Each structure stands twice: as structure tokens, then as C-alpha cells.
Amino acid sequence: MTETTITDEGALRNEMETVRTRGVATDREEWCEDQRGLAAGIGDANGRAVGSVYVLIDAESMSGKQVQQDIPGLLISSANQIRQSI
């Protein structure tokens, strides 16, 4: 647990809705201080979750456009390629 860990149920529900909408989950140092991560889910043909693609990097290296556009786009593209392969 860090200072940024989500502990409020309402805040967690809002974050989960954001993840569903964007298709990408963001770790803003909630798990480990000085580390940020992004993940995209991989589902099978029936929509069941079968895995994910996750990137973890030091917080200073991941900011701005990278977090908002570049890395999420690459993750979603990679997840889609894996989904098509299975």
C-alpha cells in the first residue's frame, strides 16, 4: 500500500469504469512508489478474460503524452494481436 493506493469504494468503482471505457488500467504508484504501470486486458472469443499485457516503469520515465497516448495505444494494439492469435 502506498499513499496513492485507492481505498475508497466509490473511487475504486469510478476507476474501474474508466478502465472499461479506455480499455487500459493505469497504476499511478498505487502498488509501488516510484513505479507506474499500464495494462490492457486480453479476452477470448466469448469475451472472457484470459490474460493481460502489462508495462511497469519508473515514475519519472512515464509521464505526459506517453501515459495518455503512446503506451496505451501500443498496449491495446499488442493485446488485440494476441487476442487474434488465440
TAWODA-V83632 format. One record per residue. N is the residue number from 1. RES is the residue in one letter. SS is DSSP state (2 for helix, 1 for strand, 0 for the rest). Layout:
n | res | ss
N | RES | SS
N | RES | SS
//
This chain:
n | res | ss
1 | M | 0
2 | T | 0
3 | E | 0
4 | T | 0
5 | T | 0
6 | I | 0
7 | T | 0
8 | D | 0
9 | E | 2
10 | G | 2
11 | A | 2
12 | L | 2
13 | R | 2
14 | N | 2
15 | E | 2
16 | M | 2
17 | E | 2
18 | T | 2
19 | V | 2
20 | R | 2
21 | T | 2
22 | R | 2
23 | G | 0
24 | V | 0
25 | A | 1
26 | T | 1
27 | D | 1
28 | R | 1
29 | E | 0
30 | E | 0
31 | W | 0
32 | C | 0
33 | E | 0
34 | D | 0
35 | Q | 1
36 | R | 1
37 | G | 1
38 | L | 1
39 | A | 1
40 | A | 1
41 | G | 1
42 | I | 1
43 | G | 1
44 | D | 0
45 | A | 0
46 | N | 0
47 | G | 0
48 | R | 0
49 | A | 1
50 | V | 1
51 | G | 1
52 | S | 1
53 | V | 1
54 | Y | 1
55 | V | 1
56 | L | 1
57 | I | 1
58 | D | 1
59 | A | 0
60 | E | 0
61 | S | 0
62 | M | 0
63 | S | 0
64 | G | 0
65 | K | 2
66 | Q | 2
67 | V | 2
68 | Q | 2
69 | Q | 2
70 | D | 2
71 | I | 2
72 | P | 2
73 | G | 2
74 | L | 2
75 | L | 2
76 | I | 2
77 | S | 2
78 | S | 2
79 | A | 2
80 | N | 2
81 | Q | 2
82 | I | 2
83 | R | 2
84 | Q | 2
85 | S | 2
86 | I | 0
//
